[in-house]
Amino acid sequence: MSDKKNYYYNRELSWMDFNARVLEEAQKKDNPLMERLRFLAITGSNLDEFFMVRVAGVKSQVASNYTKPDDSGMTPKELLSALDKKTHAFMEKQYSCLYRSILPVLKKQAEIEFRTPEKLTHEQRAFTDEYFHRVLFPVLTPLAVDSSRPFPMLANKSLNLAVRLSSKENKGEKCFAVVQVPSILPRFTELPADGDTRCFILLEDIITDYLEELFELHEIKAVCPFRITRNSDLTIDEEADDFMYEIEKSIKRRKRGRPVRLELLQHTDEDTRKFLIKALNINESGIYEVQGPIDLTFFSKFANIPGCEKLCFAPIRPTTPPGDFFGYTDIFKAIREGDRLVHHPYETFDCVVQFIAQAAEDENVLAIKQTLYRVSGNSPIIASLIKAAENGKQVTVLVELKARFDEENNINWAKKLEKAGCHVIYGLTGLKTHCKIALIVRREEDGIRRYLHLGTGNYNDSTAKIYTDLGLFTCNEQFGADASSLFNVITGYSRPPEYKHFIVAPHGMRSFFEYMIRQETENAKKGLPSGITVKVNSLVDPKIIELLYEASKAGVRVQLIVRGICCLIPGIEGVSENITVMSIVGQLLEHSRIFRFENAGNPRIYMGSADWMPRNLDRRVELVFPIEDETQKARAFGILDTMLSDTTNARFMQSDTSYEHVDLRGKKKISSQLTFYHEAQARLKELQSIEKDSVLIPIHSAEE
């Protein structure tokens, strides 16, 4: 393809565009007030991780004089310059949104405001005085910085106060200290009300107000809140003899990573600013001066304050049981009678939890095999796996220790599972195991039967309430054979087999998707029905993008639903005119991956764990599976159609890489997420009414 770089958008810049779409949700006046604060907090959390991994990576490339351009034609130096501009402008928009769009409405409509010490009433000041001396003072540790006491090693993302002091005894002697704002305490505290106004104060403001009590021999000249974000991308020796120990060492190194961003308040004292820059060895481009408060992530907790439920989205309460399991108490019986498809969080994730829980207690279950990538802090699934091992079942669990920012959590679970007698695998050398699969082997009257759960999302009961995902339950024998083969590859030295139905990375997924796209291209050229509809979280892979452009040029209609990063550019004349890219950002986080190919009039649809990124196709163990049951196939098609009809949370990517909301003129307002929720509720209601109206059949005695 000529001038390829003009047809490929840089992934880091595309990610920033995604975070800008999240910020738009914080700016939207239609969204409930507390939800707008929550979206603002999410943009802050997203940006933290972006700096810790992506920006840190680009800075490392620049530092090592790496000059090779990426697929968009940008060198690391050019990209870093573009990111500096984009991230600085973005953070300005965050605070503009907070001060101009949210806080005034919070005060006017909800009668809620944040107060600084000088604006406290007499009663509120008495409250902060008591709170400081009873709770805060015993926790605080002022750290002097001088020739005998070096600048402290501060935790990544911790909030601190830099204090410039002058000795009362030696006048004119300039010195500095650091006071960490304790993360163990809530970032905000509710004060006694002022009339009808609910008032809150930030922890750092209380500490600043009482700093003199920490430095009685010194005069406080300036106080500057600051926060550092460190390089947190782990480098792991996967050949190490003790892999778990190597991961634990890497987690400790992460805490000491080089600072990549320093956040300060605007108009910071110049001497203190110079002191921090020198101590942290950070250049000007890495300094972000903000209106404050520093670190907006605390607003996600603030959005949950009691009494503000009406200022939040109406909760999406999963239907229980899911429609496909209605009327069944025996989960295995339900699956024997047909494939079951569950759509989370519109339908409860509890069916997945129960699948493992029933297997743990069922005397006919011989073995359970499962992959775990990210699990919740108090995981009922892990509790069931431990119970199964204690009940004498053979339990094999792959716990991926390299799951970024979940390494520590996963190490703890791996140790507990091992202690209970489970056979634990820590992932594979050089690969992350990202596939979502659970296999249960059960002894039945007609022989051994394998039951499967295959998913698009993690076995995490917490995130399953806010992430949209799909799960297939089946006991299809050929799927079962593929599952056994996959686990043999993961746990042993088996050569990757020829799977009958599964598409598995890294050995067969790339070639499968490339073949399917080419097939659609050929069908279009022959005048046969053609089309590609795909929903993923990210589309980055250059080869896949090139093939999609070829398909578009051949006349294939390509509809892409890409939540986050999209390096493909739609609407380029003569290249991608037949491609649309939609991003859905709303109340729930879109997480499912679905792939539909028209296949000359006999459409095929697949689901799974993989995005279209080089890492998913080449460097991970991923699983994509077909939906073959005709009923479930029709339902899966309908799910894609509903998403494509979204006019509320959908934005379409333009040929200049900007995103625009759907033009509502002449169109109905449709939220795909609320549509799925209402459909799940209506379906359960209908099933309940059918059961209620069914004929009652009397039970007669055996003699009759």
LOPARO-731218 format. One record per residue (C-alpha): x, y, z; residue number from 0. Coordinates in steps of 0.02 Angstrom, whole numbers, plus 50000, padded with zeros to 5 digits. Each point is the difference from the previous one (the first is absolute). Example, Ala and Ser with C-alpha at 12.3 -4.5 7.8 and 13.67 -1.06 7.14 Angstrom:
{node {50615,49775,50390},0}
{node {50069,50172,49967},1}
***
This chain:
{node {50000,50000,50000},0}
{node {50076,50166,49948},1}
{node {50039,50129,50135},2}
{node {49940,49881,50135},3}
{node {50039,50122,50142},4}
{node {49860,50115,49943},5}
{node {49875,49860,50029},6}
{node {50058,49950,50176},7}
{node {49963,50105,50154},8}
{node {50122,49995,50145},9}
{node {49938,49889,50142},10}
{node {50050,50117,50143},11}
{node {49913,50149,49919},12}
{node {49847,49890,49967},13}
{node {49998,49948,50183},14}
{node {49999,50183,50052},15}
{node {49850,50025,49886},16}
{node {49912,49858,50092},17}
{node {50032,50084,50167},18}
{node {49932,50161,49925},19}
{node {49837,49907,49962},20}
{node {49990,49948,50182},21}
{node {50028,50183,50049},22}
{node {49856,50049,49885},23}
{node {49887,49891,50109},24}
{node {50057,50104,50150},25}
{node {49954,50158,49904},26}
{node {49829,49936,49942},27}
{node {49862,50095,50088},28}
{node {49879,49855,49966},29}
{node {50101,49884,50112},30}
{node {49960,49997,50188},31}
{node {50114,50114,50100},32}
{node {50090,49867,50103},33}
{node {50027,49895,49844},34}
{node {50084,50149,49918},35}
{node {50119,50006,50149},36}
{node {50028,49813,49982},37}
{node {50044,50018,49815},38}
{node {50121,50140,50046},39}
{node {50082,49884,50127},40}
{node {50013,49863,49868},41}
{node {50093,50117,49882},42}
{node {50124,50033,50141},43}
{node {50025,49816,50037},44}
{node {50017,49961,49814},45}
{node {50129,50137,49979},46}
{node {50102,49937,50148},47}
{node {50019,49829,49920},48}
{node {50036,50079,49831},49}
{node {50147,50096,50074},50}
{node {50061,49852,50101},51}
{node {50009,49886,49848},52}
{node {49981,50083,49830},53}
{node {50080,50171,50030},54}
{node {50137,49917,50104},55}
{node {50033,49881,49854},56}
{node {50016,50142,49874},57}
{node {50117,50096,50118},58}
{node {50109,49845,50017},59}
{node {50011,49986,49810},60}
{node {50051,50182,49986},61}
{node {50129,49980,50140},62}
{node {50077,49850,49911},63}
{node {50010,50097,49835},64}
{node {49877,49884,49912},65}
{node {49951,50090,49840},66}
{node {49903,49875,49895},67}
{node {49829,50071,49949},68}
{node {49843,49903,50046},69}
{node {49865,49949,49876},70}
{node {49927,50176,50004},71}
{node {50170,50071,49949},72}
{node {50040,50080,50169},73}
{node {50168,49981,50086},74}
{node {49998,49981,50191},75}
{node {50064,50181,50016},76}
{node {49860,50067,49888},77}
{node {49871,49896,50093},78}
{node {50061,50060,50171},79}
{node {49985,50180,49943},80}
{node {49822,49968,49936},81}
{node {49953,49911,50161},82}
{node {50069,50142,50107},83}
{node {49885,50122,49911},84}
{node {49850,49884,50002},85}
{node {50015,49949,50184},86}
{node {50028,50178,50061},87}
{node {49848,50061,49903},88}
{node {49899,49852,50063},89}
{node {50037,50035,50183},90}
{node {49950,50181,49975},91}
{node {49833,49937,49932},92}
{node {49978,49886,50152},93}
{node {50012,50146,50120},94}
{node {49896,50113,49889},95}
{node {49865,49867,50005},96}
{node {50012,49990,50190},97}
{node {49996,50186,50037},98}
{node {49889,50065,49861},99}
{node {49883,49855,49970},100}
{node {49983,49892,50156},101}
{node {50039,50090,50164},102}
{node {49883,50149,49969},103}
{node {49856,49880,49962},104}
{node {50046,49894,50152},105}
{node {49983,50154,50109},106}
{node {49844,50070,49916},107}
{node {49896,49842,49971},108}
{node {50063,49880,50133},109}
{node {50054,50128,50131},110}
{node {50169,49914,50018},111}
{node {50164,50093,50007},112}
{node {50184,49977,50044},113}
{node {50066,50124,50126},114}
{node {50176,50062,50032},115}
{node {50057,50041,50179},116}
{node {49972,50188,49983},117}
{node {49816,49971,49955},118}
{node {49956,49889,50148},119}
{node {49865,50047,50125},120}
{node {50042,50000,50186},121}
{node {49919,49828,50019},122}
{node {50093,49930,49849},123}
{node {50167,50065,50065},124}
{node {49968,49915,50167},125}
{node {49967,49840,49903},126}
{node {50163,50009,49899},127}
{node {50098,50043,50157},128}
{node {49936,49844,50087},129}
{node {50025,49894,49843},130}
{node {50180,50057,49978},131}
{node {50053,49967,50179},132}
{node {49903,49838,50024},133}
{node {50022,49917,49829},134}
{node {50128,50087,49891},135}
{node {50141,50055,50114},136}
{node {50049,49824,50060},137}
{node {50010,49939,49819},138}
{node {50104,50141,49923},139}
{node {50188,49988,49980},140}
{node {50090,50160,49948},141}
{node {50159,49957,49904},142}
{node {50138,50130,50002},143}
{node {50112,50012,49846},144}
{node {50178,50060,50029},145}
{node {50181,49945,49981},146}
{node {49978,49858,50124},147}
{node {49823,49951,49950},148}
{node {49976,49969,49813},149}
{node {49839,50027,49904},150}
{node {49885,49855,50049},151}
{node {49948,49860,49881},152}
{node {49817,50048,49974},153}
{node {49872,49872,49947},154}
{node {49933,50006,49822},155}
{node {49842,50107,49987},156}
{node {50010,50053,50183},157}
{node {49947,50177,50044},158}
{node {50128,50102,50097},159}
{node {50030,50175,50067},160}
{node {50168,50084,49967},161}
{node {50031,50127,50138},162}
{node {50126,50143,49988},163}
{node {50057,50051,50174},164}
{node {50105,50131,50083},165}
{node {50083,49968,50167},166}
{node {49938,50111,50143},167}
{node {50171,49987,50082},168}
{node {50112,50023,49846},169}
{node {49907,50135,49905},170}
{node {50013,49987,49811},171}
{node {50051,49815,49999},172}
{node {49895,49918,49865},173}
{node {49949,49817,50018},174}
{node {49870,49880,49935},175}
{node {49893,49857,50062},176}
{node {49874,49877,49926},177}
{node {49838,49946,50083},178}
{node {49907,49855,49921},179}
{node {49810,50014,49997},180}
{node {49954,49831,50076},181}
{node {49915,49890,49870},182}
{node {49932,49889,50139},183}
{node {49876,50138,50047},184}
{node {49855,50063,49892},185}
{node {50053,50140,49883},186}
{node {49848,50104,50049},187}
{node {49903,50024,50161},188}
{node {49823,50063,50025},189}
{node {49987,50153,50111},190}
{node {49850,50055,50104},191}
{node {49871,50074,49880},192}
{node {49988,50186,49972},193}
{node {49812,50027,49994},194}
{node {49935,49893,49858},195}
{node {50173,49980,49921},196}
{node {50097,49837,50020},197}
{node {50183,50047,50020},198}
{node {50158,49898,49970},199}
{node {50185,50035,50024},200}
{node {50152,49916,49922},201}
{node {50125,49911,50111},202}
{node {50148,50101,49933},203}
{node {49911,50163,50043},204}
{node {49980,49947,50182},205}
{node {50184,49948,50009},206}
{node {50057,50165,49921},207}
{node {49897,50097,50126},208}
{node {50088,49917,50147},209}
{node {50177,49983,49930},210}
{node {50071,50120,50130},211}
{node {49970,49866,50131},212}
{node {50116,49884,49904},213}
{node {50140,50129,49980},214}
{node {50000,50099,50163},215}
{node {50182,50056,49984},216}
{node {49974,50065,49824},217}
{node {49900,50130,49910},218}
{node {49899,49933,49853},219}
{node {50037,50102,49844},220}
{node {49909,49897,49868},221}
{node {49900,49839,49982},222}
{node {49984,49909,49834},223}
{node {49895,49843,49973},224}
{node {50081,49887,49870},225}
{node {49985,49825,49928},226}
{node {50117,49894,49896},227}
{node {49956,49865,49874},228}
{node {50137,49871,49975},229}
{node {50052,49884,49859},230}
{node {49908,49840,50048},231}
{node {50027,49888,49850},232}
{node {50075,49840,50068},233}
{node {50150,49914,49925},234}
{node {49997,49817,50049},235}
{node {50128,49863,49976},236}
{node {49885,49860,49945},237}
{node {50143,49874,50004},238}
{node {50026,50026,50187},239}
{node {50002,49843,50107},240}
{node {49868,50071,50118},241}
{node {49878,50093,49888},242}
{node {49886,50055,50143},243}
{node {50148,50074,50094},244}
{node {50055,50090,49841},245}
{node {49826,50079,49982},246}
{node {50003,50054,50183},247}
{node {50171,50082,49972},248}
{node {49933,50090,49847},249}
{node {49850,50068,50098},250}
{node {50122,50077,50125},251}
{node {50101,50077,49857},252}
{node {49839,50076,49932},253}
{node {49981,50099,50161},254}
{node {50172,50077,49968},255}
{node {49976,50035,49815},256}
{node {50063,50163,49928},257}
{node {49874,50145,50012},258}
{node {49916,50036,49833},259}
{node {49879,50135,50061},260}
{node {50000,50128,50139},261}
{node {49834,50081,50042},262}
{node {50005,50167,50090},263}
{node {49875,50135,50042},264}
{node {50002,50154,49890},265}
{node {50098,50148,50068},266}
{node {50110,49888,50107},267}
{node {50136,50086,50099},268}
{node {50150,50012,49882},269}
{node {50131,49941,50126},270}
{node {49895,49847,50044},271}
{node {49972,49964,49815},272}
{node {50188,50003,49965},273}
{node {50030,49890,50153},274}
{node {49879,49866,49938},275}
{node {50064,50004,49820},276}
{node {50179,49975,50061},277}
{node {49954,49866,50129},278}
{node {49896,49900,49875},279}
{node {50114,50032,49851},280}
{node {49854,50038,49885},281}
{node {49999,50115,49848},282}
{node {49878,50141,49965},283}
{node {49893,49900,49876},284}
{node {49959,49876,50139},285}
{node {49931,50137,50115},286}
{node {49811,50024,50005},287}
{node {49939,50154,50094},288}
{node {49815,49983,50039},289}
{node {49864,50101,50083},290}
{node {49976,49865,50132},291}
{node {49956,49894,50088},292}
{node {50142,49887,49940},293}
{node {49944,49823,49958},294}
{node {49819,49999,49946},295}
{node {49978,49813,50026},296}
{node {49927,50026,50175},297}
{node {49840,50066,49920},298}
{node {49952,49819,49958},299}
{node {49979,49970,50188},300}
{node {49922,50170,50028},301}
{node {49866,49956,49870},302}
{node {49941,49863,50120},303}
{node {49965,50111,50150},304}
{node {49836,49952,50087},305}
{node {49850,50107,49960},306}
{node {50049,50033,49819},307}
{node {49921,49847,49919},308}
{node {49885,50109,49895},309}
{node {50152,50083,49924},310}
{node {50062,49833,49931},311}
{node {49947,49889,49856},312}
{node {49855,49884,50040},313}
{node {50095,49840,50041},314}
{node {50003,49858,49874},315}
{node {49947,49852,50107},316}
{node {50040,49835,49915},317}
{node {49851,49886,49970},318}
{node {50007,49843,50106},319}
{node {50001,49869,49932},320}
{node {50054,50038,49821},321}
{node {49863,49959,49875},322}
{node {50092,49848,49934},323}
{node {50006,49922,50174},324}
{node {49822,50041,50053},325}
{node {49913,49852,50080},326}
{node {50159,49901,50034},327}
{node {50082,49966,50167},328}
{node {50123,49874,49926},329}
{node {50119,50101,49892},330}
{node {50070,49843,49917},331}
{node {49826,49942,49948},332}
{node {49968,50170,49919},333}
{node {50162,49991,49900},334}
{node {49967,49818,49947},335}
{node {49836,50056,49924},336}
{node {50082,50136,49894},337}
{node {50131,50136,49988},338}
{node {49970,50148,50116},339}
{node {50054,50179,49964},340}
{node {50009,50129,50139},341}
{node {50021,50188,49977},342}
{node {50078,50091,50148},343}
{node {49963,50107,50098},344}
{node {49821,50001,49932},345}
{node {49990,49818,50055},346}
{node {50081,49944,50161},347}
{node {50181,49939,50005},348}
{node {49944,49890,50144},349}
{node {49966,49859,49875},350}
{node {50189,49992,49967},351}
{node {50035,50000,50188},352}
{node {49869,49861,50023},353}
{node {50074,49899,49857},354}
{node {50163,49982,50097},355}
{node {49913,49990,50171},356}
{node {49886,49855,49946},357}
{node {50148,49911,49922},358}
{node {50097,50015,50163},359}
{node {49862,49911,50097},360}
{node {49941,49877,49865},361}
{node {50059,49823,50040},362}
{node {50000,49958,49814},363}
{node {50122,50138,49953},364}
{node {50175,49931,49980},365}
{node {50100,50151,49945},366}
{node {49992,50189,49979},367}
{node {50121,50096,49890},368}
{node {49995,50189,49987},369}
{node {50099,50153,49944},370}
{node {50002,50155,50112},371}
{node {50065,50168,49939},372}
{node {49921,50130,50115},373}
{node {49892,49948,50148},374}
{node {49915,50100,50137},375}
{node {50075,50029,50172},376}
{node {49879,49879,50084},377}
{node {49969,49880,49857},378}
{node {49860,49873,50024},379}
{node {50067,49904,49849},380}
{node {50168,49974,50085},381}
{node {49910,49949,50160},382}
{node {49908,49866,49898},383}
{node {50161,49939,49917},384}
{node {50078,49981,50174},385}
{node {49844,49908,50059},386}
{node {50009,49885,49848},387}
{node {50181,49954,50039},388}
{node {49954,49968,50182},389}
{node {49860,49886,49937},390}
{node {50129,49895,49908},391}
{node {49971,50061,49824},392}
{node {50145,50029,49882},393}
{node {50012,50190,49983},394}
{node {50118,50082,49877},395}
{node {50007,50190,49993},396}
{node {50106,50112,49890},397}
{node {50024,50162,50097},398}
{node {50080,50131,49887},399}
{node {50130,50084,50110},400}
{node {50043,50126,49864},401}
{node {49827,50083,49998},402}
{node {50054,50182,50010},403}
{node {49962,50085,50168},404}
{node {49916,49840,50062},405}
{node {50164,49905,50027},406}
{node {49997,50016,50190},407}
{node {49817,49947,50014},408}
{node {50031,49851,49886},409}
{node {50154,49944,50097},410}
{node {49897,49996,50160},411}
{node {49863,49897,49916},412}
{node {50126,49881,49922},413}
{node {50077,49965,50171},414}
{node {49829,49967,50078},415}
{node {49948,49884,49858},416}
{node {50164,49903,50014},417}
{node {49981,49985,50188},418}
{node {49826,49925,49975},419}
{node {50069,49866,49885},420}
{node {49961,50075,49829},421}
{node {50126,49978,49861},422}
{node {50049,50178,49954},423}
{node {50086,50056,49840},424}
{node {50075,50176,49999},425}
{node {49977,50037,49816},426}
{node {50113,49956,49854},427}
{node {50174,50063,49961},428}
{node {49994,50149,49882},429}
{node {49810,50001,49991},430}
{node {49857,50069,50103},431}
{node {49854,49881,50018},432}
{node {49849,50111,49971},433}
{node {49869,49873,49943},434}
{node {49843,49978,50107},435}
{node {49954,49816,50017},436}
{node {49938,49881,50134},437}
{node {49988,49812,49968},438}
{node {49908,49879,50114},439}
{node {50019,49813,49975},440}
{node {49850,49902,50065},441}
{node {49960,49815,50012},442}
{node {49824,49961,49937},443}
{node {49895,49846,49960},444}
{node {50050,50001,49817},445}
{node {50185,50035,50035},446}
{node {50112,50150,50030},447}
{node {49931,50169,49947},448}
{node {50092,50166,49991},449}
{node {49911,50162,50045},450}
{node {50072,50167,49947},451}
{node {49985,50183,50035},452}
{node {50082,50110,49868},453}
{node {50002,50187,50026},454}
{node {50050,50169,49933},455}
{node {50042,50069,50173},456}
{node {50089,49957,50161},457}
{node {49939,49884,50138},458}
{node {49975,50152,50109},459}
{node {49832,50018,50090},460}
{node {50036,50184,50040},461}
{node {50040,50066,49826},462}
{node {49861,49890,49928},463}
{node {49878,50128,50073},464}
{node {50069,50143,49894},465}
{node {50084,49916,49849},466}
{node {49896,49936,49855},467}
{node {50049,49822,49958},468}
{node {49929,49840,49927},469}
{node {50019,49820,50057},470}
{node {49956,49837,49913},471}
{node {49961,49841,50098},472}
{node {50007,49841,49897},473}
{node {50033,49813,50012},474}
{node {50026,49982,49812},475}
{node {50118,49851,49989},476}
{node {50112,50075,49866},477}
{node {50017,50162,50100},478}
{node {50044,49891,50150},479}
{node {50136,49910,49901},480}
{node {50072,50168,49946},481}
{node {49996,50060,50181},482}
{node {50096,49848,50060},483}
{node {50130,50027,49864},484}
{node {50018,50183,50049},485}
{node {50028,49959,50183},486}
{node {50128,49867,49950},487}
{node {50096,50135,49905},488}
{node {49989,50120,50149},489}
{node {50050,49875,50134},490}
{node {50121,49886,49909},491}
{node {50114,49987,49851},492}
{node {49866,49956,49873},493}
{node {50020,50066,49824},494}
{node {49856,50116,49952},495}
{node {49872,49886,49916},496}
{node {49883,50027,49854},497}
{node {49847,50063,50093},498}
{node {49831,49951,49927},499}
{node {49907,50156,50057},500}
{node {50111,50109,50109},501}
{node {50108,50138,49931},502}
{node {50152,50016,50114},503}
{node {50142,50127,50004},504}
{node {50145,50009,49977},505}
{node {50005,49855,49877},506}
{node {49841,50013,49898},507}
{node {49901,50158,50035},508}
{node {50092,50123,49888},509}
{node {49992,49884,49850},510}
{node {49815,49966,50034},511}
{node {49949,50183,50005},512}
{node {50108,50043,49850},513}
{node {49920,49856,49903},514}
{node {49823,50054,50049},515}
{node {50029,50181,49946},516}
{node {50077,49944,49835},517}
{node {49852,49883,49972},518}
{node {49879,50146,50018},519}
{node {50105,50099,49876},520}
{node {49992,49858,49874},521}
{node {49813,49979,50025},522}
{node {49973,50186,49966},523}
{node {50102,49988,49840},524}
{node {49892,49852,49944},525}
{node {49839,50093,50038},526}
{node {49957,49885,50146},527}
{node {49929,50066,50166},528}
{node {50142,50072,50102},529}
{node {50023,50102,50158},530}
{node {50102,50012,50160},531}
{node {49931,50059,50167},532}
{node {50121,49999,50146},533}
{node {49993,50061,50180},534}
{node {50167,50014,50091},535}
{node {50079,50109,50133},536}
{node {50149,50046,49891},537}
{node {50048,49989,49816},538}
{node {50187,50024,49979},539}
{node {50071,49858,49894},540}
{node {50074,50072,49837},541}
{node {49975,49840,49897},542}
{node {49816,49984,50051},543}
{node {49973,50185,49961},544}
{node {50081,49979,49828},545}
{node {49886,49852,49961},546}
{node {49846,50099,50057},547}
{node {50051,50140,49881},548}
{node {50015,49872,49859},549}
{node {49827,49933,50044},550}
{node {49928,50176,49997},551}
{node {50076,50034,49830},552}
{node {49920,49840,49936},553}
{node {49830,50061,50059},554}
{node {49984,49905,50165},555}
{node {49897,50097,50128},556}
{node {50104,50003,50159},557}
{node {49916,50055,50163},558}
{node {50119,50017,50147},559}
{node {49948,50032,50180},560}
{node {50164,50046,50087},561}
{node {49986,50068,50176},562}
{node {50178,50063,50021},563}
{node {50154,50007,49889},564}
{node {49967,49996,49813},565}
{node {50150,50020,49883},566}
{node {49894,49971,49845},567}
{node {49933,50159,49919},568}
{node {49827,49987,49920},569}
{node {49930,50102,49857},570}
{node {50163,50026,49903},571}
{node {49957,50021,49817},572}
{node {50045,49848,49898},573}
{node {50061,49906,50154},574}
{node {49874,49986,50142},575}
{node {49838,50075,49934},576}
{node {49905,49840,50043},577}
{node {50062,49997,50181},578}
{node {49912,50078,50149},579}
{node {50077,50008,50175},580}
{node {49885,50023,50148},581}
{node {50049,50020,50183},582}
{node {49873,49971,50139},583}
{node {50043,50086,50166},584}
{node {49862,49999,50131},585}
{node {49943,49943,50171},586}
{node {50083,49830,49979},587}
{node {50173,49960,49933},588}
{node {49985,49910,49832},589}
{node {50111,49846,50011},590}
{node {49928,49859,49893},591}
{node {50085,49948,49838},592}
{node {49889,49940,49857},593}
{node {50045,49959,49819},594}
{node {49872,49976,49859},595}
{node {50041,49951,49821},596}
{node {49862,49992,49867},597}
{node {50082,49849,49918},598}
{node {49909,50007,49831},599}
{node {49828,50001,50080},600}
{node {50032,49874,50139},601}
{node {50056,50116,50141},602}
{node {50122,49940,50132},603}
{node {50022,50081,50170},604}
{node {50136,49981,50130},605}
{node {50036,50066,50174},606}
{node {50152,49998,50111},607}
{node {50136,50083,50101},608}
{node {50106,50077,49861},609}
{node {50011,50176,49933},610}
{node {50078,50036,49831},611}
{node {50171,50049,50069},612}
{node {50170,49920,49965},613}
{node {50014,49949,50183},614}
{node {49834,49905,49996},615}
{node {50035,49914,49835},616}
{node {50185,49962,50022},617}
{node {50053,50010,50183},618}
{node {49853,49933,50101},619}
{node {49902,49842,50022},620}
{node {49828,50058,49941},621}
{node {49841,49908,49959},622}
{node {49865,50042,49873},623}
{node {49855,49878,49980},624}
{node {49855,49985,49877},625}
{node {49817,50015,50046},626}
{node {49921,49853,49909},627}
{node {49831,49971,50083},628}
{node {49874,50085,49884},629}
{node {49902,50081,50143},630}
{node {50156,50072,50080},631}
{node {50067,50051,49830},632}
{node {49844,50104,49966},633}
{node {50016,50078,50173},634}
{node {50183,50044,49968},635}
{node {49955,50081,49834},636}
{node {49868,50101,50092},637}
{node {50126,50060,50128},638}
{node {50110,50073,49863},639}
{node {49850,50079,49912},640}
{node {49944,50084,50162},641}
{node {50174,50073,50027},642}
{node {50005,50066,49822},643}
{node {49833,50088,50030},644}
{node {50065,50098,50151},645}
{node {49971,50188,49984},646}
{node {50033,50049,50182},647}
{node {50172,49938,50050},648}
{node {50070,49970,49825},649}
{node {50126,50112,49914},650}
{node {50065,49974,49823},651}
{node {50181,50023,49951},652}
{node {50026,50123,49856},653}
{node {50135,49994,49866},654}
{node {50098,50134,50096},655}
{node {50001,49880,50153},656}
{node {49879,50109,50100},657}
{node {49841,49923,50072},658}
{node {49824,50068,49982},659}
{node {49837,49956,50085},660}
{node {49859,49929,49895},661}
{node {49894,50135,49918},662}
{node {49832,49972,50086},663}
{node {49895,50093,49871},664}
{node {49862,49882,49945},665}
{node {50066,49861,50113},666}
{node {49942,49924,50164},667}
{node {50109,50012,50154},668}
{node {50063,49823,50026},669}
{node {50121,49943,50135},670}
{node {50059,49824,49958},671}
{node {50047,49970,50182},672}
{node {49827,50047,50066},673}
{node {49919,49902,49857},674}
{node {50093,49842,50052},675}
{node {49950,50030,50181},676}
{node {49816,50023,49960},677}
{node {50002,49849,49883},678}
{node {50075,49890,50138},679}
{node {49867,50059,50123},680}
{node {49857,49976,49875},681}
{node {50061,49826,49956},682}
{node {50005,49945,50182},683}
{node {49829,50076,50032},684}
{node {49929,49907,49851},685}
{node {50074,49834,50059},686}
{node {49930,50029,50175},687}
{node {49826,50036,49930},688}
{node {50006,49842,49892},689}
{node {50047,49898,50153},690}
{node {49860,50081,50101},691}
{node {49870,49964,49865},692}
{node {50057,49821,49962},693}
{node {49878,49857,50031},694}
{node {50014,49921,50172},695}
{node {50025,49811,49984},696}
{node {49945,49897,50152},697}
{node {50122,49869,50064},698}
{node {49914,49829,50011},699}
{node {50052,49853,50104},700}
{node {50099,49859,49919},701}
{node {49849,49883,50018},702}
{node {49891,50114,49894},703}
***
